[in-house]
Amino acid sequence: MRGFVKYSGVIALGMTMLVGLSACGGSSNQADDLEVVVTDEGKILWETGLQYVKVVERDAPGEANQHPYAISQEEMRDVLNSMYVTQRVLLKETQIPLFSPGEVQTLSSTIARGLGMATTGEDVTFVTLGVHQGALARERNTNSGRVFIDSRGRLNIIFGLLQAEYRDKDQFTGQEIDRRVNPLRPGSRRVDANPATRLALDNGQAYYTDPETGEERNDWVVIDIPTVLATMQQRRGDSQTGTVTPALKEQIDRNTRDNQILREDMTNIKEILFEMSAEIEALREDLKAGE
């Protein structure tokens, strides 16, 4: 019996990793096919473990959101892929994608769907985990945010966590972190999260300025969707015609880093699956011997 449980666990882990691999590189729209679950906390569009995308009541009064808002999954994917953060290694600064390929795959469909069903008094909130390239090694980070379209038709994202390192256990005590007490919260209109990581703003992106204090909030980005989409389209056009503008060179450098990260992920997963295949075969032999 013990061998059977172990055997099943290995297979389950392998299936989980294969699903994760397809999420990074595939074109599946599974999130679109999921049923919306209505709870006291809001409408759950997607949920797995601590990760979720929900439509919830807005967190503070103010101007009505321009919801429902129609945006395609492809357009939302371009918006998410346009977002980068600044990473400092010693004295050198580099820019890396804010969202991992898996996060983009999930959020592009669910956020677009959420904005299309939200009312003027609702926001879309999310929490995602992704593997990102850190300063020295690969890191498991978390992003969380509150998304809405303001009265001027601009996309707003208020981040609660911005590529924050994710831990299951406290780094000092070694004890499991109780997420009921320390939840992964989305951003808030009321309080500045002051994330340690800063966004690398591009065309059509700006920090929100508090009208009362006149200060910028680096946890709150306001995005002019048409400008971002036009910029992304222009860079794709430049790449096809061979025109190497400074913006295109930057985009090429970014894409090169992204592709390298994805290749490393694919290689690591393939190596793990190869090792697991040998273990599965050994377990199969053990089961036969025990019959």
Backbone bond lengths (Angstrom), bond angles and torsions (degrees), N, CA, C in turn:
res aa  C-N    CA-C-N  psi(-1)  N-CA   C-N-CA  omega(-1)  CA-C   N-CA-C  phi
1 M - - - 1.473 - - 1.522 110.95 -
2 R 1.339 115.77 -40.91 1.452 119.97 -179.02 1.528 110.53 -62.75
3 G 1.364 115.19 -40.80 1.461 118.72 178.19 1.508 112.01 -64.74
4 F 1.337 117.29 -35.25 1.463 121.21 179.25 1.522 110.98 -65.96
5 V 1.337 116.91 -42.56 1.467 120.93 179.09 1.514 110.29 -62.56
6 K 1.331 115.96 -43.79 1.463 119.50 -179.74 1.523 110.62 -64.86
7 Y 1.328 115.38 -41.86 1.469 121.49 178.77 1.519 110.74 -59.56
8 S 1.328 116.73 -45.20 1.464 121.43 179.90 1.516 111.06 -64.70
9 G 1.337 116.34 -38.72 1.454 120.04 -179.87 1.508 112.11 -63.90
10 V 1.335 116.68 -40.40 1.462 120.20 178.75 1.520 110.84 -63.90
11 I 1.343 116.15 -43.08 1.471 120.01 178.89 1.524 110.85 -63.17
12 A 1.336 116.57 -42.66 1.469 120.36 179.91 1.515 110.87 -61.79
13 L 1.354 115.95 -41.81 1.459 119.40 179.19 1.518 110.71 -63.70
14 G 1.338 115.52 -41.34 1.456 119.02 179.17 1.510 112.01 -62.45
15 M 1.331 117.37 -42.20 1.463 121.00 179.05 1.507 110.95 -64.25
16 T 1.343 116.95 -39.56 1.463 121.16 178.83 1.514 110.65 -60.90
17 M 1.341 116.05 -43.44 1.460 119.86 -178.59 1.520 111.19 -68.16
18 L 1.343 116.84 -36.60 1.459 119.19 177.67 1.515 111.50 -64.98
19 V 1.337 117.12 -39.04 1.463 121.07 176.94 1.512 110.06 -62.91
20 G 1.339 116.73 -42.89 1.453 120.66 178.40 1.506 112.03 -62.97
21 L 1.349 115.71 -38.07 1.452 119.79 178.93 1.516 111.43 -64.91
22 S 1.324 117.08 -42.66 1.465 120.21 179.80 1.509 111.13 -68.34
23 A 1.331 118.37 -30.66 1.465 121.24 178.55 1.503 111.13 -66.40
24 C 1.350 116.92 -32.35 1.453 120.17 -178.85 1.519 111.94 -75.58
25 G 1.324 117.11 -36.35 1.450 118.27 -172.76 1.502 115.48 -116.52
26 G 1.320 118.97 -8.85 1.452 120.88 -174.50 1.495 112.79 -91.96
27 S 1.347 115.35 -178.46 1.462 121.07 179.99 1.509 110.81 -118.21
28 S 1.334 116.16 24.91 1.459 119.89 -177.85 1.513 110.67 -67.46
29 N 1.331 116.78 140.06 1.455 122.15 177.13 1.512 109.98 -112.51
30 Q 1.342 116.66 45.49 1.448 120.83 -175.63 1.517 111.85 -59.89
31 A 1.347 117.22 -34.00 1.460 119.70 -178.48 1.519 111.22 -62.78
32 D 1.353 116.99 -29.45 1.459 120.25 179.07 1.520 111.89 -68.86
33 D 1.337 115.51 -26.78 1.456 119.76 -174.65 1.526 113.01 -88.91
34 L 1.341 117.04 -8.22 1.451 119.71 -176.84 1.521 110.91 -74.87
35 E 1.310 115.68 144.11 1.455 121.32 178.91 1.522 109.82 -75.74
36 V 1.323 117.01 140.65 1.461 121.46 177.13 1.522 108.84 -77.01
37 V 1.328 115.88 128.16 1.462 121.56 179.43 1.526 108.40 -103.83
38 V 1.320 117.36 120.53 1.463 122.25 -179.00 1.522 108.90 -94.16
39 T 1.345 116.53 123.93 1.460 122.46 179.14 1.520 109.12 -131.07
40 D 1.333 116.08 179.61 1.459 120.53 176.72 1.526 111.38 -64.63
41 E 1.342 117.12 -24.81 1.462 121.46 -178.39 1.525 112.45 -85.59
42 G 1.322 117.80 -11.28 1.455 121.01 -178.90 1.511 111.59 135.56
43 K 1.322 115.56 -166.33 1.466 121.53 179.67 1.530 108.60 -95.97
44 I 1.316 116.85 118.11 1.458 121.82 -178.90 1.527 109.05 -88.27
45 L 1.333 116.38 114.97 1.462 121.50 178.95 1.523 111.60 -88.28
46 W 1.326 116.11 -30.76 1.467 121.53 -178.60 1.516 107.81 -161.74
47 E 1.316 116.24 138.60 1.465 120.17 -179.05 1.519 109.90 -155.81
48 T 1.315 116.01 133.81 1.456 122.08 172.98 1.519 108.02 -153.09
49 G 1.321 116.95 117.67 1.454 120.60 -176.21 1.519 110.60 60.54
50 L 1.335 115.98 -126.02 1.465 121.45 179.23 1.527 112.30 -85.88
51 Q 1.311 117.26 -8.51 1.462 121.08 -176.47 1.527 111.01 -89.69
52 Y 1.325 115.40 145.99 1.467 118.67 179.69 1.518 110.76 -164.45
53 V 1.327 115.08 164.55 1.464 124.00 165.62 1.520 105.88 -134.57
54 K 1.348 116.73 125.26 1.458 121.23 -175.35 1.527 110.75 -134.30
55 V 1.320 115.16 155.72 1.465 122.22 167.02 1.519 106.36 -103.68
56 V 1.348 116.38 119.46 1.466 120.88 -173.62 1.524 110.24 -131.21
57 E 1.329 115.76 165.93 1.459 120.62 173.61 1.527 109.48 -63.60
58 R 1.332 117.35 141.35 1.453 120.42 179.54 1.520 110.04 -60.56
59 D 1.323 117.51 154.64 1.461 121.69 -171.45 1.519 113.80 -89.82
60 A 1.328 118.42 -9.45 1.465 120.94 -178.99 1.522 108.95 -156.12
61 P 1.345 117.45 149.92 1.470 120.03 178.11 1.522 110.95 -69.98
62 G 1.324 116.12 163.71 1.454 120.86 179.71 1.514 110.24 157.28
63 E 1.338 116.12 -163.52 1.460 120.03 178.85 1.523 110.21 -60.34
64 A 1.322 115.46 141.87 1.466 120.19 -178.42 1.528 110.85 -65.03
65 N 1.317 115.25 141.45 1.463 120.05 174.03 1.529 109.98 -68.59
66 Q 1.309 116.26 152.64 1.464 121.10 177.62 1.531 108.48 -89.99
67 H 1.318 114.14 69.21 1.473 121.52 -179.03 1.525 109.36 -120.51
68 P 1.325 117.33 153.10 1.471 127.08 -5.28 1.526 111.99 -68.63
69 Y 1.336 114.84 153.89 1.463 120.89 -176.91 1.521 108.63 -128.59
70 A 1.319 116.70 129.80 1.464 121.43 -177.19 1.524 110.61 -92.54
71 I 1.313 116.25 119.99 1.461 122.72 173.68 1.526 106.75 -146.26
72 S 1.316 116.93 137.33 1.463 120.11 -177.06 1.523 110.88 -80.13
73 Q 1.323 115.29 162.78 1.459 120.17 177.24 1.526 110.45 -62.11
74 E 1.333 117.45 -38.53 1.458 121.15 -179.58 1.525 110.92 -65.22
75 E 1.336 116.96 -40.92 1.462 120.11 178.15 1.523 110.77 -66.30
76 M 1.328 116.85 -42.05 1.460 119.71 178.55 1.523 110.67 -64.97
77 R 1.330 116.93 -35.86 1.459 119.97 177.63 1.525 110.50 -61.90
78 D 1.334 116.98 -42.32 1.462 120.26 177.92 1.525 111.05 -62.03
79 V 1.327 116.48 -41.95 1.469 120.31 179.35 1.525 110.35 -61.50
80 L 1.320 117.11 -47.13 1.468 120.68 -178.65 1.526 111.26 -66.44
81 N 1.325 116.80 -39.09 1.465 120.24 179.61 1.524 112.52 -70.50
82 S 1.322 117.40 -17.33 1.468 120.54 179.11 1.523 112.16 -80.23
83 M 1.326 117.01 -8.77 1.461 120.88 -173.10 1.527 111.21 -96.10
84 Y 1.332 115.14 125.49 1.460 122.65 -179.37 1.529 109.64 -128.81
85 V 1.323 115.35 160.31 1.460 121.00 174.65 1.520 108.55 -121.46
86 T 1.324 115.13 156.79 1.457 121.20 179.44 1.518 109.86 -92.29
87 Q 1.311 115.67 130.20 1.464 121.39 179.25 1.528 108.28 -120.93
88 R 1.319 115.82 131.32 1.464 120.43 -179.66 1.525 109.71 -106.85
89 V 1.322 116.17 126.11 1.460 122.72 174.26 1.519 107.15 -120.78
90 L 1.338 115.74 109.41 1.459 122.08 -172.83 1.532 108.44 57.04
91 L 1.322 118.52 -115.94 1.464 120.78 -178.75 1.524 112.38 -102.29
92 K 1.319 117.16 5.52 1.461 120.73 -176.24 1.516 110.85 -107.83
93 E 1.330 115.72 136.25 1.459 121.33 176.74 1.526 109.88 -106.54
94 T 1.320 115.97 135.90 1.458 121.70 175.14 1.522 108.47 -130.01
95 Q 1.312 115.60 163.06 1.461 120.81 177.65 1.521 109.20 -114.33
96 I 1.326 115.73 131.51 1.461 121.56 179.75 1.524 108.54 -127.18
97 P 1.333 118.17 155.40 1.472 120.45 -179.28 1.520 111.55 -59.65
98 L 1.322 116.14 139.97 1.460 120.73 176.11 1.520 110.43 -67.22
99 F 1.322 116.49 -43.79 1.460 121.19 -176.12 1.526 110.48 -109.60
100 S 1.331 116.30 142.45 1.462 121.37 174.57 1.529 108.77 -74.00
101 P 1.344 118.50 163.52 1.472 120.22 177.66 1.521 112.79 -55.42
102 G 1.332 117.06 -39.21 1.464 120.06 178.91 1.514 112.42 -65.27
103 E 1.349 116.55 -39.70 1.465 120.39 178.07 1.524 110.62 -64.90
104 V 1.332 116.59 -42.76 1.470 120.39 179.13 1.519 110.37 -61.35
105 Q 1.330 116.94 -42.26 1.462 121.34 -179.23 1.523 110.76 -59.71
106 T 1.333 116.24 -44.28 1.467 120.47 -178.37 1.523 111.95 -74.05
107 L 1.335 116.45 -48.99 1.466 120.31 -173.24 1.526 112.97 -71.20
108 S 1.328 117.77 -32.88 1.470 118.99 -177.51 1.522 111.29 -61.33
109 S 1.318 117.10 -37.76 1.466 119.70 -179.34 1.521 111.97 -82.45
110 T 1.337 117.14 -43.06 1.465 119.53 -174.17 1.527 112.91 -75.13
111 I 1.323 118.00 -38.23 1.467 119.40 177.75 1.523 109.99 -67.37
112 A 1.339 117.07 -42.81 1.470 119.89 177.35 1.524 110.18 -59.21
113 R 1.316 115.71 -42.64 1.467 120.01 179.38 1.526 110.64 -66.13
114 G 1.332 116.95 -41.78 1.459 121.01 -178.86 1.517 112.78 -64.29
115 L 1.345 116.83 -43.03 1.461 120.01 179.04 1.522 110.91 -64.65
116 G 1.329 116.31 -28.88 1.457 120.44 -179.98 1.514 114.09 -76.40
117 M 1.346 117.56 -17.94 1.462 119.99 -179.51 1.534 113.08 -113.22
118 A 1.338 117.63 -11.01 1.461 120.68 -177.98 1.529 111.14 -70.45
119 T 1.332 115.93 152.00 1.461 122.14 175.19 1.524 109.36 -94.99
120 T 1.325 116.15 177.50 1.466 120.21 -178.56 1.523 112.58 -63.60
121 G 1.318 117.40 -20.74 1.463 121.10 -179.50 1.512 113.61 -103.59
122 E 1.348 117.24 17.92 1.462 120.50 -177.91 1.527 111.62 -125.33
123 D 1.329 115.52 152.57 1.457 123.84 174.47 1.524 108.98 -119.50
124 V 1.325 115.61 167.43 1.465 121.86 170.89 1.525 107.29 -108.43
125 T 1.327 117.60 126.30 1.462 121.09 178.58 1.524 109.80 -116.52
126 F 1.332 115.80 154.38 1.463 119.46 -178.99 1.524 111.29 -149.85
127 V 1.318 114.48 153.71 1.463 123.93 168.86 1.521 106.43 -137.34
128 T 1.337 117.06 125.70 1.464 120.63 178.50 1.522 110.11 -135.17
129 L 1.319 115.53 154.11 1.461 122.93 174.37 1.518 108.10 -117.13
130 G 1.324 116.38 140.03 1.458 120.19 179.11 1.512 110.91 -150.28
131 V 1.326 115.85 154.78 1.461 121.15 176.64 1.522 107.97 -92.47
132 H 1.326 115.88 124.02 1.459 121.83 -175.57 1.520 110.13 -127.17
133 Q 1.330 115.48 158.21 1.448 120.75 176.48 1.516 109.30 -78.61
134 G 1.336 117.38 114.69 1.450 121.55 177.61 1.515 110.92 -86.81
135 A 1.330 116.11 -172.69 1.457 120.61 -178.71 1.526 111.69 -63.41
136 L 1.336 116.28 -36.47 1.462 120.28 -176.54 1.525 113.22 -119.64
137 A 1.318 117.59 -27.69 1.467 120.69 -176.25 1.519 109.41 -154.29
138 R 1.331 115.70 175.66 1.451 121.15 176.76 1.516 109.59 -70.08
139 E 1.331 117.08 138.72 1.456 122.04 -177.06 1.526 110.16 -130.03
140 R 1.324 115.24 149.19 1.459 120.63 174.15 1.526 107.19 -95.79
141 N 1.310 116.17 111.28 1.457 121.90 -176.00 1.520 111.20 -117.32
142 T 1.324 114.46 162.54 1.460 119.67 179.10 1.520 110.68 -124.70
143 N 1.319 115.14 141.48 1.459 123.04 172.93 1.521 108.45 -119.64
144 S 1.310 116.49 140.54 1.466 120.07 174.54 1.517 108.19 -142.76
145 G 1.328 116.42 147.94 1.450 118.28 -176.81 1.515 114.16 -163.65
146 R 1.314 113.84 168.04 1.469 123.78 176.60 1.524 106.70 -120.22
147 V 1.326 116.85 125.16 1.463 121.99 -172.46 1.525 110.14 -119.57
148 F 1.332 116.07 136.44 1.468 120.38 175.19 1.521 109.77 -161.54
149 I 1.318 115.93 162.14 1.463 122.96 175.05 1.522 107.68 -102.23
150 D 1.340 116.98 121.40 1.463 119.47 -177.11 1.528 111.03 -78.83
151 S 1.330 115.72 -178.95 1.468 121.04 -174.35 1.524 112.75 -66.33
152 R 1.339 117.16 -15.48 1.469 121.34 178.93 1.530 111.71 -97.81
153 G 1.325 116.28 7.51 1.455 120.13 176.95 1.513 114.76 80.58
154 R 1.344 117.16 16.75 1.463 120.73 -179.27 1.529 110.18 -97.52
155 L 1.318 115.60 145.54 1.463 121.10 177.32 1.521 109.11 -80.45
156 N 1.326 116.35 126.40 1.463 122.01 177.50 1.521 109.47 -112.96
157 I 1.331 116.96 133.93 1.462 122.18 172.40 1.522 107.74 -127.65
158 I 1.334 115.83 118.08 1.464 121.12 175.89 1.526 106.90 -103.89
159 F 1.316 116.45 115.21 1.457 120.42 -176.35 1.524 111.44 -87.81
160 G 1.334 114.55 135.30 1.458 119.92 169.55 1.506 109.21 -92.20
161 L 1.339 115.74 -42.10 1.461 123.63 176.74 1.518 108.03 -128.58
162 L 1.326 115.69 135.52 1.460 121.06 -176.07 1.528 108.01 -129.50
163 Q 1.311 115.67 97.19 1.468 122.52 -174.25 1.525 110.64 46.86
164 A 1.319 115.58 47.88 1.464 121.21 176.82 1.526 108.94 -82.27
165 E 1.319 116.75 139.12 1.467 120.16 -179.85 1.521 109.94 -62.72
166 Y 1.317 115.70 131.40 1.461 120.24 -179.48 1.514 109.82 -97.78
167 R 1.330 115.55 134.57 1.465 121.54 178.26 1.520 109.80 -132.02
168 D 1.334 115.63 139.25 1.462 121.04 172.42 1.522 110.64 -83.36
169 K 1.353 115.50 -29.32 1.458 120.81 -177.19 1.518 110.40 -124.76
170 D 1.324 116.15 151.42 1.455 122.21 176.89 1.527 108.86 -65.11
171 Q 1.341 116.81 129.76 1.459 119.84 -175.27 1.520 113.09 -69.07
172 F 1.335 117.92 -17.86 1.462 120.68 -179.56 1.524 112.55 -98.23
173 T 1.332 117.33 -42.18 1.467 120.56 -176.47 1.524 112.78 -95.68
174 G 1.343 116.99 -21.90 1.452 119.97 -177.48 1.516 113.68 78.03
175 Q 1.330 117.67 3.00 1.458 121.12 -179.11 1.530 110.76 -83.69
176 E 1.342 114.85 150.52 1.460 120.50 176.76 1.529 110.02 -60.40
177 I 1.332 116.59 136.59 1.462 121.13 178.06 1.521 108.76 -83.45
178 D 1.322 116.30 123.02 1.462 121.73 179.71 1.526 108.25 -82.82
179 R 1.320 117.23 107.26 1.456 120.65 -176.97 1.526 112.75 -74.63
180 R 1.318 117.39 -7.89 1.462 119.00 171.62 1.522 109.85 -72.79
181 V 1.327 115.92 -30.94 1.465 121.87 178.79 1.521 110.57 -92.15
182 N 1.329 116.72 -35.60 1.464 122.40 -179.22 1.530 109.74 -121.31
183 P 1.324 116.91 71.38 1.472 119.95 -176.81 1.526 112.22 -72.59
184 L 1.314 115.64 160.03 1.465 122.21 173.71 1.525 106.70 -88.44
185 R 1.315 116.64 101.61 1.466 121.25 -171.50 1.528 112.08 -94.69
186 P 1.335 116.72 146.35 1.467 120.17 171.03 1.525 109.51 -74.41
187 G 1.321 117.08 175.23 1.452 120.42 -179.88 1.523 112.45 -72.45
188 S 1.336 115.04 171.47 1.460 121.20 -177.00 1.524 110.77 -137.47
189 R 1.324 116.23 142.50 1.460 120.38 174.14 1.525 110.92 -66.43
190 R 1.324 116.38 -26.77 1.461 121.28 -172.48 1.528 113.59 -80.65
191 V 1.342 116.57 -36.54 1.464 120.53 -170.48 1.527 110.67 -127.85
192 D 1.337 116.05 133.85 1.461 121.83 176.48 1.525 108.95 -77.88
193 A 1.335 117.13 123.44 1.465 120.95 -179.15 1.527 112.23 -74.97
194 N 1.337 117.72 -17.18 1.466 122.58 -179.87 1.532 112.43 46.68
195 P 1.318 118.36 60.01 1.467 119.97 -179.24 1.522 111.82 -65.21
196 A 1.328 115.45 146.06 1.464 120.24 179.44 1.525 111.01 -70.47
197 T 1.323 116.46 -30.75 1.464 121.93 179.27 1.526 109.59 -86.46
198 R 1.334 116.19 138.92 1.461 120.18 -179.47 1.524 110.53 -110.25
199 L 1.329 114.82 142.11 1.461 120.48 174.40 1.525 110.26 -71.31
200 A 1.326 116.38 145.13 1.460 121.90 172.87 1.529 106.55 -97.74
201 L 1.316 116.74 93.09 1.461 121.80 -171.79 1.525 111.86 -65.78
202 D 1.327 115.51 141.51 1.460 122.65 -179.55 1.528 108.27 -122.31
203 N 1.332 117.01 -173.53 1.462 121.20 179.60 1.527 110.76 -55.36
204 G 1.321 116.44 133.26 1.457 121.04 177.40 1.512 114.63 81.53
205 Q 1.332 117.94 6.41 1.462 121.92 -179.67 1.527 109.53 -121.37
206 A 1.330 116.73 136.99 1.462 121.34 179.94 1.521 109.34 -151.63
207 Y 1.331 115.68 152.18 1.456 119.34 174.24 1.528 109.61 -74.61
208 Y 1.312 115.47 146.86 1.460 121.71 176.35 1.525 108.87 -71.03
209 T 1.324 116.21 136.91 1.457 121.55 176.72 1.518 109.53 -105.66
210 D 1.320 116.40 122.45 1.464 121.64 179.61 1.526 108.98 -65.94
211 P 1.338 119.05 119.23 1.467 120.83 -176.88 1.523 113.17 -65.73
212 E 1.322 117.81 -22.98 1.462 120.85 -178.74 1.523 112.18 -82.67
213 T 1.332 117.24 -40.04 1.466 120.64 -176.96 1.524 113.10 -102.00
214 G 1.332 116.85 -19.50 1.456 120.45 -176.38 1.519 113.31 75.80
215 E 1.327 117.19 8.14 1.459 121.51 -177.87 1.529 111.20 -97.44
216 E 1.329 114.60 146.08 1.458 119.83 176.73 1.523 110.40 -78.89
217 R 1.316 115.54 147.22 1.460 121.17 174.13 1.527 108.54 -109.69
218 N 1.338 116.04 115.76 1.463 118.30 -177.42 1.519 113.25 -81.80
219 D 1.348 116.76 5.38 1.467 120.11 171.90 1.525 111.69 -99.46
220 W 1.336 116.24 -0.42 1.469 120.98 -171.50 1.522 108.81 -129.91
221 V 1.324 116.78 112.96 1.455 121.10 -179.32 1.526 109.65 -111.55
222 V 1.325 115.11 137.44 1.465 122.71 178.15 1.530 107.38 -110.94
223 I 1.323 116.08 126.92 1.465 121.04 -171.16 1.524 110.76 -120.75
224 D 1.332 115.72 125.21 1.461 121.22 172.33 1.526 106.95 -86.46
225 I 1.317 116.24 102.79 1.466 121.16 -171.47 1.530 112.87 -58.81
226 P 1.350 120.29 -48.04 1.472 119.16 -179.64 1.529 113.06 -57.93
227 T 1.343 117.21 -39.32 1.466 120.22 179.99 1.520 111.24 -65.18
228 V 1.333 116.60 -44.18 1.466 120.70 179.70 1.525 110.67 -63.34
229 L 1.331 116.76 -45.21 1.464 119.96 -179.53 1.527 111.39 -64.28
230 A 1.337 116.72 -39.22 1.464 120.38 178.96 1.526 110.85 -65.89
231 T 1.336 116.46 -39.35 1.463 120.75 178.59 1.522 111.11 -63.63
232 M 1.334 116.02 -45.37 1.465 120.07 179.43 1.528 110.72 -63.60
233 Q 1.335 116.64 -40.70 1.468 120.99 179.50 1.523 110.86 -65.67
234 Q 1.335 116.72 -41.28 1.460 120.53 179.68 1.524 110.85 -63.03
235 R 1.318 116.71 -41.13 1.462 119.72 -179.36 1.524 111.33 -67.76
236 R 1.336 116.13 -35.01 1.462 118.37 175.02 1.530 110.29 -66.14
237 G 1.355 116.25 -39.44 1.458 120.17 178.77 1.515 111.98 -65.83
238 D 1.344 116.63 -40.69 1.464 120.64 178.05 1.523 111.10 -61.74
239 S 1.330 115.68 -38.20 1.467 119.05 -179.35 1.524 111.13 -67.61
240 Q 1.346 116.86 -31.59 1.465 120.39 -179.20 1.526 112.02 -76.95
241 T 1.347 117.30 -32.82 1.463 120.73 -179.34 1.519 112.29 -87.75
242 G 1.328 116.95 -11.05 1.458 120.36 179.08 1.510 113.50 86.62
243 T 1.320 118.27 6.44 1.458 121.85 177.78 1.525 109.34 -78.64
244 V 1.333 116.42 116.06 1.462 120.30 -176.71 1.527 108.76 -100.57
245 T 1.318 115.68 90.70 1.455 121.37 175.35 1.528 108.65 -85.54
246 P 1.352 118.26 163.47 1.470 119.34 176.50 1.521 112.46 -55.33
247 A 1.339 116.36 -39.42 1.467 119.43 179.44 1.521 110.85 -65.97
248 L 1.352 116.12 -39.58 1.461 119.21 179.32 1.521 110.79 -67.54
249 K 1.337 116.86 -40.29 1.469 119.57 178.35 1.522 110.56 -59.92
250 E 1.336 115.62 -41.63 1.464 119.36 177.79 1.522 110.17 -63.13
251 Q 1.339 116.72 -41.72 1.462 120.43 179.72 1.529 111.00 -65.73
252 I 1.328 116.95 -38.99 1.465 120.55 178.04 1.520 110.30 -62.94
253 D 1.337 115.63 -43.99 1.466 119.46 178.51 1.523 110.53 -61.03
254 R 1.336 115.53 -42.04 1.467 119.54 179.06 1.528 110.57 -62.68
255 N 1.334 116.23 -46.67 1.463 120.18 -178.31 1.524 111.56 -64.43
256 T 1.334 116.08 -35.94 1.464 119.46 177.68 1.515 110.78 -62.33
257 R 1.343 115.84 -43.91 1.470 119.29 177.99 1.523 110.48 -64.49
258 D 1.341 116.34 -42.31 1.472 119.94 179.87 1.525 110.97 -60.11
259 N 1.345 115.96 -45.12 1.460 119.83 -178.21 1.520 111.73 -65.89
260 Q 1.336 116.03 -37.12 1.456 119.19 178.28 1.523 111.02 -64.37
261 I 1.335 115.92 -42.06 1.461 120.42 178.28 1.522 110.37 -62.15
262 L 1.341 116.75 -44.49 1.463 120.35 -179.25 1.525 111.10 -65.02
263 R 1.348 117.17 -39.92 1.465 119.99 178.07 1.523 111.13 -62.60
264 E 1.339 116.31 -40.55 1.462 119.65 178.49 1.523 110.75 -63.78
265 D 1.333 116.45 -41.27 1.468 120.15 178.06 1.529 110.50 -61.19
266 M 1.337 116.51 -45.72 1.464 120.90 -178.82 1.524 110.55 -61.89
267 T 1.332 115.97 -42.97 1.464 120.10 -179.72 1.519 111.22 -63.07
268 N 1.339 116.10 -44.74 1.465 119.95 -179.66 1.523 111.42 -61.92
269 I 1.329 116.49 -43.32 1.463 120.02 -178.69 1.523 110.68 -66.53
270 K 1.334 116.95 -40.39 1.465 119.70 178.80 1.523 111.03 -63.19
271 E 1.347 116.22 -39.69 1.459 119.52 179.22 1.524 110.90 -64.14
272 I 1.334 115.88 -41.72 1.458 119.74 -179.66 1.525 110.46 -65.72
273 L 1.340 116.37 -42.87 1.462 119.71 179.30 1.527 111.29 -64.10
274 F 1.336 116.69 -36.32 1.461 119.93 177.78 1.524 110.59 -63.92
275 E 1.340 115.80 -44.00 1.459 119.48 178.44 1.527 110.61 -63.99
276 M 1.337 116.38 -38.34 1.459 120.17 -179.14 1.525 111.52 -67.73
277 S 1.347 117.13 -31.97 1.462 119.22 -179.92 1.518 110.73 -63.03
278 A 1.338 116.28 -37.50 1.462 119.78 177.49 1.524 110.67 -66.76
279 E 1.341 115.81 -39.30 1.459 119.40 179.72 1.527 110.68 -67.76
280 I 1.318 117.01 -39.29 1.469 120.39 178.14 1.526 110.73 -62.58
281 E 1.341 115.60 -41.89 1.464 119.26 179.25 1.527 110.91 -63.00
282 A 1.344 116.33 -40.05 1.461 119.93 178.94 1.524 110.86 -65.66
283 L 1.324 116.81 -40.10 1.461 120.53 178.65 1.525 110.92 -66.16
284 R 1.349 115.87 -36.79 1.460 119.35 178.21 1.535 110.47 -62.29
285 E 1.332 115.64 -40.71 1.462 119.52 178.36 1.523 110.96 -65.75
286 D 1.356 116.13 -38.35 1.467 120.04 178.04 1.521 110.70 -62.31
287 L 1.337 115.95 -41.79 1.462 119.84 -179.58 1.526 111.11 -65.15
288 K 1.342 116.05 -40.40 1.460 119.05 178.09 1.523 111.39 -63.28
289 A 1.342 115.05 -39.90 1.462 119.29 -178.70 1.519 111.79 -67.53
290 G 1.349 116.10 -28.85 1.461 119.91 -177.74 1.509 113.77 -85.29
291 E 1.333 117.47 -8.53 1.470 120.46 -178.99 1.530 111.83 -74.54
